[in-house]
Amino acid sequence: MIQGISYLNSLLDEMAKQWPHNRTINIVCHGHSVPAGYFATPYIDTFHAYPHLLHTMVKERFPFAVINMIVTAIGGETSAGGAERFESDVLPHKPDVLVIDYSLNDRHIGLSKARSAWESMLQRALEQNSKVILCTPTWDNSYYEQNELWQQLVQHAQQVRDIAGQYDVALADSFRAFERNISEPEELTRYLSHVNHPTAAGHQLVAQEIAKYFVAR
């Protein structure tokens, strides 16, 4: 099943400790251009991208914690590429929490290859005792056409939900967060800065989805 908001409870207890009993907490965001901070390509707005927004939210709730927000995302990458460099680029950071976000680009490799890559990364992270939060995709402008690309995005979102349930990890359902906030096509313009990159408002939706697991102590 997909984990509820208590998923990080044991870690949150650690994060609430004060010096000298506290420790450094590593949160790693692994994925494509969205967590990397691309807005209107090639413009990168790190401080309005969801890893930074999440960092701010978590620090407000856990003021005594030392938190490293580590971004290992690469623009244009699929989960297949992310899986290939997982051992070298992600695991050495010893993530306490790992966020994975690849579905926008995974349409290029299809559902089967994407599932294999996600499961490979997930299994290796769990073996290292990391807590894992999987992200469904943010929206792109294929929503306007409701075309094959859009249907593929819907399918990848569902696959991520299925994987989260299968492995009993947490889900940040960015796709449904967009759905809750968009009832008419023109409303998507508030959340897209580019063909497939969110605005700061879109990143805020993702950060809030992830932050729901960081329940204040």
C-alpha positions as CSV (number, residue, x, y, z in Angstrom):
1,M,0.0,0.0,0.0
2,I,1.0,3.6,-0.4
3,Q,2.3,5.0,2.9
4,G,0.4,7.7,4.9
5,I,1.8,10.8,6.4
6,S,3.3,8.8,9.3
7,Y,5.8,7.3,6.9
8,L,8.7,9.5,8.1
9,N,7.8,9.4,11.8
10,S,11.0,7.8,13.1
11,L,13.1,10.2,11.0
12,L,11.1,13.2,12.2
13,D,11.8,12.3,15.8
14,E,15.5,12.6,14.9
15,M,14.9,15.9,13.1
16,A,13.3,17.4,16.2
17,K,16.3,16.8,18.4
18,Q,18.4,19.8,19.5
19,W,22.2,20.1,19.6
20,P,24.2,18.1,20.7
21,H,21.8,15.3,20.0
22,N,20.8,16.3,16.5
23,R,22.5,15.1,13.3
24,T,22.6,16.0,9.6
25,I,19.7,14.9,7.5
26,N,20.2,14.4,3.8
27,I,17.3,14.8,1.4
28,V,18.1,13.9,-2.2
29,C,16.0,15.0,-5.1
30,H,16.8,12.8,-8.2
31,G,15.2,13.3,-11.5
32,H,15.0,15.4,-14.7
33,S,14.7,19.1,-15.5
34,V,11.9,20.0,-13.1
35,P,13.8,19.2,-9.8
36,A,16.9,20.5,-11.5
37,G,15.2,23.9,-11.6
38,Y,14.6,24.6,-15.3
39,F,11.9,27.1,-15.9
40,A,11.7,28.6,-19.4
41,T,14.7,26.7,-20.9
42,P,17.6,27.4,-20.6
43,Y,16.7,29.6,-17.6
44,I,17.3,27.9,-14.3
45,D,15.5,29.3,-11.2
46,T,17.0,27.2,-8.4
47,F,15.4,29.2,-5.5
48,H,11.8,28.8,-6.9
49,A,12.2,25.1,-7.8
50,Y,10.5,22.6,-5.5
51,P,13.7,21.2,-3.8
52,H,14.5,24.7,-2.4
53,L,10.9,25.4,-1.6
54,L,10.7,22.0,0.2
55,H,13.9,22.8,2.1
56,T,12.4,26.1,3.4
57,M,9.1,24.3,4.4
58,V,11.0,21.6,6.3
59,K,13.3,24.0,8.1
60,E,10.3,26.0,9.3
61,R,8.9,22.9,10.9
62,F,12.3,21.6,12.2
63,P,14.4,24.6,13.2
64,F,16.9,22.5,15.1
65,A,17.7,20.1,12.3
66,V,20.7,20.4,10.0
67,I,19.3,19.6,6.6
68,N,21.2,19.1,3.4
69,M,19.0,19.4,0.3
70,I,20.9,17.6,-2.4
71,V,19.8,17.8,-6.1
72,T,21.2,15.1,-8.4
73,A,18.7,15.9,-11.2
74,I,19.8,16.4,-14.8
75,G,17.7,18.2,-17.4
76,G,16.6,15.9,-20.3
77,E,17.3,12.7,-18.5
78,T,15.0,9.7,-18.2
79,S,14.8,7.2,-15.3
80,A,17.0,4.8,-17.3
81,G,19.8,7.4,-17.2
82,G,19.1,8.1,-13.6
83,A,19.3,4.4,-12.7
84,E,22.6,4.1,-14.6
85,R,24.3,6.7,-12.4
86,F,22.4,5.9,-9.2
87,E,25.3,4.1,-7.5
88,S,27.8,6.9,-8.3
89,D,25.7,10.0,-8.0
90,V,23.0,9.3,-5.4
91,L,23.9,6.5,-2.9
92,P,27.2,8.1,-1.8
93,H,25.1,10.9,-0.3
94,K,23.5,8.4,2.0
95,P,20.0,9.9,1.6
96,D,17.7,9.8,4.6
97,V,14.9,10.7,2.2
98,L,15.1,10.1,-1.5
99,V,12.6,11.9,-3.9
100,I,12.4,10.5,-7.4
101,D,10.8,12.4,-10.3
102,Y,11.2,11.3,-13.9
103,S,7.8,10.6,-15.5
104,L,7.6,13.7,-17.8
105,N,10.6,12.4,-19.7
106,D,9.9,8.7,-19.3
107,R,7.4,8.9,-22.2
108,H,10.5,8.6,-24.4
109,I,11.4,5.2,-23.1
110,G,7.9,3.7,-22.4
111,L,6.2,2.2,-19.4
112,S,8.1,-1.1,-19.2
113,K,11.6,0.4,-19.3
114,A,10.5,3.1,-16.9
115,R,9.2,0.7,-14.4
116,S,12.4,-1.3,-14.5
117,A,14.5,1.8,-13.9
118,W,12.3,3.1,-11.1
119,E,12.2,-0.3,-9.4
120,S,16.0,-0.6,-9.7
121,M,16.6,2.7,-8.0
122,L,13.9,2.1,-5.4
123,Q,15.3,-1.3,-4.4
124,R,18.8,0.0,-4.0
125,A,17.6,2.9,-1.9
126,L,15.6,0.6,0.4
127,E,18.6,-1.7,0.8
128,Q,20.4,1.4,2.1
129,N,17.5,2.1,4.5
130,S,16.5,5.3,2.8
131,K,13.0,6.5,3.0
132,V,11.6,7.0,-0.5
133,I,9.0,9.4,-1.9
134,L,7.9,8.9,-5.5
135,C,6.6,11.8,-7.5
136,T,4.0,11.5,-10.2
137,P,4.6,14.0,-13.1
138,T,3.7,17.6,-13.2
139,W,1.6,18.6,-16.2
140,D,2.7,19.9,-19.6
141,N,1.0,21.5,-22.5
142,S,-0.2,18.2,-24.0
143,Y,-3.1,18.8,-21.6
144,Y,-4.4,21.4,-24.0
145,E,-4.7,18.8,-26.8
146,Q,-5.6,15.8,-24.7
147,N,-3.5,13.9,-27.3
148,E,-1.4,10.7,-27.2
149,L,1.4,12.4,-25.2
150,W,-1.2,13.4,-22.6
151,Q,-2.5,9.9,-22.4
152,Q,1.0,8.6,-21.9
153,L,1.5,11.0,-19.1
154,V,-1.6,9.8,-17.4
155,Q,-0.4,6.2,-17.7
156,H,3.1,7.0,-16.3
157,A,1.4,8.8,-13.4
158,Q,-0.6,5.7,-12.6
159,Q,2.4,3.5,-12.9
160,V,4.2,5.6,-10.3
161,R,1.2,5.2,-8.0
162,D,1.3,1.4,-8.6
163,I,5.0,1.2,-7.8
164,A,4.6,3.2,-4.6
165,G,1.9,0.8,-3.5
166,Q,3.8,-2.3,-4.5
167,Y,6.9,-1.2,-2.5
168,D,5.1,0.4,0.4
169,V,6.7,3.8,0.1
170,A,5.4,7.3,0.0
171,L,3.8,9.1,-2.9
172,A,3.8,12.8,-3.8
173,D,1.0,12.9,-6.4
174,S,2.0,16.1,-8.2
175,F,-0.3,15.1,-11.1
176,R,-3.4,15.1,-8.9
177,A,-2.2,18.3,-7.2
178,F,-2.3,20.0,-10.7
179,E,-5.7,18.3,-11.3
180,R,-7.2,19.8,-8.1
181,N,-6.1,23.3,-9.1
182,I,-7.0,23.3,-12.8
183,S,-10.6,23.1,-13.9
184,E,-10.3,25.0,-17.2
185,P,-7.5,24.7,-19.8
186,E,-6.6,28.4,-19.5
187,E,-5.8,27.9,-15.8
188,L,-2.8,25.8,-16.7
189,T,-1.0,29.0,-17.8
190,R,-0.6,29.9,-14.2
191,Y,1.4,26.8,-13.6
192,L,3.5,26.4,-16.7
193,S,6.5,28.6,-17.5
194,H,7.5,26.5,-20.6
195,V,6.2,23.6,-22.7
196,N,6.8,21.2,-19.8
197,H,8.3,23.2,-16.9
198,P,6.3,24.5,-14.0
199,T,6.2,28.1,-12.8
200,A,7.0,28.9,-9.2
201,A,3.3,28.3,-8.5
202,G,3.6,24.8,-10.1
203,H,6.7,24.0,-8.1
204,Q,4.8,25.1,-4.9
205,L,2.2,22.4,-5.6
206,V,4.9,19.8,-5.8
207,A,6.7,21.0,-2.7
208,Q,3.5,20.9,-0.7
209,E,2.8,17.3,-1.8
210,I,6.2,16.2,-0.6
211,A,6.1,18.3,2.6
212,K,2.9,16.6,3.8
213,Y,5.2,13.8,5.1
214,F,7.3,16.2,7.1
215,V,4.8,16.6,10.0
216,A,6.0,19.2,12.5
217,R,7.0,18.0,15.9
